[in-house]
Amino acid sequence: EAFDSCSSLTNVTIPSSLTTIGDGSFGWCSSLSNVTIPNGVISIGDGAFSGCSSLASVLIPSSVTSIKEYAFSLCTSLTAITVDSLNPSYTSVSGVLFDKAQTLLLQCPAGNNVSTYSITNTVTSIGAGAFGNCAILASITIPSSVTNLGEGAFVWCISLASATIPSSVTRIGDAAFLRCASLTNVTIPDSVTSLGDYAFSYCQSLTSITIGTNVTSIGTNTFAECTSLNSVTIPNSVTSIRDSAFSNCTNLARATIPDSVASIGDQAFAWCSSLTNVAFPGSVTNIGSYAFAASGLVNVTIPGSVTSIGDWAFSYNSRLAAITVDALNPLYSSASGVLFNKAQTTLILFPEGKAANAYLIPNSVTSLGDGAFNACTGLTSVTIPNSVASIGDYVFDYCTNLSAVNFQGDAPSLGSDVFDYDTNATVYYLPGTTGWGATFAGLPTALWVPYNYTTNNGAITITGYTGPGGAVTIPGTINGL
């Protein structure tokens, strides 16, 4: 990184005494238009000239025996890489850089203005960033000799609409097709066992994918931000869906999770706003934090196999009406659609779309988990029993219609931002309880004087009422009271 991001540097003369050009030596020197690599240089490091957007051509001398990944990637004006014919390790064909045997395609210059390209059938591996930022490339033919697609192999190929992955390929590297915005469909053959992180993320025209039957893990952000993707069937070879694998796939309406999957990572389906239903098989043991946050889920059933549900896993779901837990689950339970731990000492989540204006928290509850009532805009009042000793972070934030929070015991310990944006709410507390002041967690407080009642031949007399009129008698003729 000796000259990293020296944007005013236009020319470089490298002396013949130099043997190594280190990693990122001239990375992002955007004005560098000319460089002569002398015979004597042995090694060109990782990303040595990456992002040199004014560099038009490069001559590799015969002395170079090591060129690392991304050495000339993102050089958008680079039209040709030429290798001295006496070089023992590398060669070039029509400006494209290969190893000597042409089994590894290292770099197709990003500025070569090629819209279609057929890879020779001597190639077995497409290197990291090999076609990176080839903005004109619309179609690529990958021969059946290729077994590996390296990291970032086609990253930022924004015009690439067609890419057939042959059944010889066993590995698709990290970010292999990242931001290929024109790619509309992908078939991942059964030969592939590994899908890299970010492999197809931000492929915003991708409407369908077929995942081969030997893929065991869907990587972090593999299909994230594929906003046109409408359905996905995950094969029963997959055991884990990693963090953010399908996050922000806003058009995804159907996702089939097979009974081979044990783990669903953090944010795996977060912000999938069209996803209204998902069935968890009995194999799932872990549902990560924010796994289905801000999705379109209406109802959720947690099987008995689940032993870990991360924070905010189902939060920000305005349509979620109920969470039901299998009675045999050893760690979690539900009551009237509300999620608790098994002993119902911790209230984990009150579904945002649950139809309830008022809610009385069960007397078994001792703590309210982080975000337990987050964004429950339909909730107008909640009664908290004297058993509750602690309230977590953001428990009632964005409950914009909440008007009354009724505490039956002493003031509990509080997390941060418990009542954020609850501008209409008042905290009520009972006479004789402690820990209260003029405000509580930023809300005004008021004494809560409950009433008593007596009955006589069906008539109800209310006493202790603090409003106007004193004692109140309700005639027994009123039905349904």
Secondary structure, 3 states (H helix, E strand, C coil): CCCCCCCCCCEEECCCCCCEECCCCCCCCCCCCEEECCCCCCEECCCCCCCCCCCCEEEECCCCCEECCCCCCCCCCCCEEEECCCCCCEEEECCEEEECCCCEEEECCCCCCCCEEECCCCCCEECCCCCCCCCCCCEEECCCCCCEECCCCCCCCCCCCEEECCCCCCEECCCCCCCCCCCCEEECCCCCCEECCCCCCCCCCCCEEECCCCCCEECCCCCCCCCCCCEEECCCCCCEECCCCCCCCCCCCEEECCCCCCEECCCCCCCCCCCCCCCCCCCCCEECCCCCCCCCCCEEEECCCCCEECCCCCCCCCCCCEEEECCCCCCEEEECCEEEECCCCEEEECCCCCCCCEEECCCCCCEECCCCCCCCCCCCEEEECCCCCEECCCCCCCCCCCCEEEECCCCCEECCCCCCCCCCCEEEECCCCCCCCCEECCEEEEECCCCEEEEECCEEEEECCCCCCCCEEECCCCCCC
